[in-house]
């Protein structure tokens, strides 16, 4: 199975900050990496697919990059509605594993 | 509007069985790859199972041999039959459609998951 290492597991940031979350996989997955946002009590929401493609309707302050084993989700200017938990997921091979999550909290 | 609605969750004793349903609207279940993902209380996301448009199915090792994914084309509904339930199966279960999925060279890639249903809670406890 492909192991997903997401870091940090949590972070505190202020509105307007630039936030970077990383995801490392145990083997190369090319660009088969997706990012989701989840708020408490809600279903996950797709943000970024295929490593760097922005899902329709998602604000442009979100961006993704990377290929192979190292990937990054960046929020260029954190907004109040961005406080949530973020998950990466590989869709290269079964089981389609998720990272452990990064909880973004208000500083 | 593309939408998924899960039903069938509840409290069940260890060793029992439960069938979850995921009713789709706005698209055809049989033409898409469909997934089940679960989330234990306070924990992260765990992929459970996929059914490809061609009918092939795959499972996480944690549920293999106990859970069965299926679909009813006439009802445009996805199912997850869960048998021999354990306390560690307690979770919110989400269904999710795959987009961008394809098969090539004997391997299938499910793409990304969108949309997701609202989830249904399964509690396994005596």
HADDOCK unambig.tbl for C-alpha pairs under 7 A between the chains (distance, minus, plus):
assign (segid A and resid 34 and name CA) (segid B and resid 112 and name CA) 6.41 0.50 0.50
assign (segid A and resid 42 and name CA) (segid B and resid 118 and name CA) 6.80 0.50 0.50
assign (segid A and resid 43 and name CA) (segid B and resid 116 and name CA) 6.41 0.50 0.50
assign (segid A and resid 43 and name CA) (segid B and resid 117 and name CA) 6.82 0.50 0.50
assign (segid A and resid 43 and name CA) (segid B and resid 118 and name CA) 5.56 0.50 0.50
assign (segid A and resid 43 and name CA) (segid B and resid 119 and name CA) 6.83 0.50 0.50
assign (segid A and resid 44 and name CA) (segid B and resid 116 and name CA) 6.94 0.50 0.50
assign (segid A and resid 46 and name CA) (segid B and resid 113 and name CA) 6.92 0.50 0.50
assign (segid A and resid 46 and name CA) (segid B and resid 114 and name CA) 6.32 0.50 0.50
assign (segid A and resid 49 and name CA) (segid B and resid 112 and name CA) 6.10 0.50 0.50
assign (segid A and resid 91 and name CA) (segid B and resid 109 and name CA) 6.17 0.50 0.50
assign (segid A and resid 91 and name CA) (segid B and resid 110 and name CA) 6.05 0.50 0.50
assign (segid A and resid 91 and name CA) (segid B and resid 111 and name CA) 5.94 0.50 0.50
assign (segid A and resid 92 and name CA) (segid B and resid 109 and name CA) 5.90 0.50 0.50
assign (segid A and resid 93 and name CA) (segid B and resid 109 and name CA) 6.96 0.50 0.50
assign (segid A and resid 95 and name CA) (segid B and resid 47 and name CA) 6.80 0.50 0.50
assign (segid A and resid 95 and name CA) (segid B and resid 60 and name CA) 5.74 0.50 0.50
assign (segid A and resid 96 and name CA) (segid B and resid 47 and name CA) 6.01 0.50 0.50
assign (segid A and resid 97 and name CA) (segid B and resid 46 and name CA) 6.75 0.50 0.50
assign (segid A and resid 97 and name CA) (segid B and resid 47 and name CA) 6.19 0.50 0.50
assign (segid A and resid 98 and name CA) (segid B and resid 45 and name CA) 6.24 0.50 0.50
assign (segid A and resid 98 and name CA) (segid B and resid 46 and name CA) 6.53 0.50 0.50
assign (segid A and resid 100 and name CA) (segid B and resid 44 and name CA) 5.78 0.50 0.50
assign (segid A and resid 101 and name CA) (segid B and resid 44 and name CA) 6.43 0.50 0.50
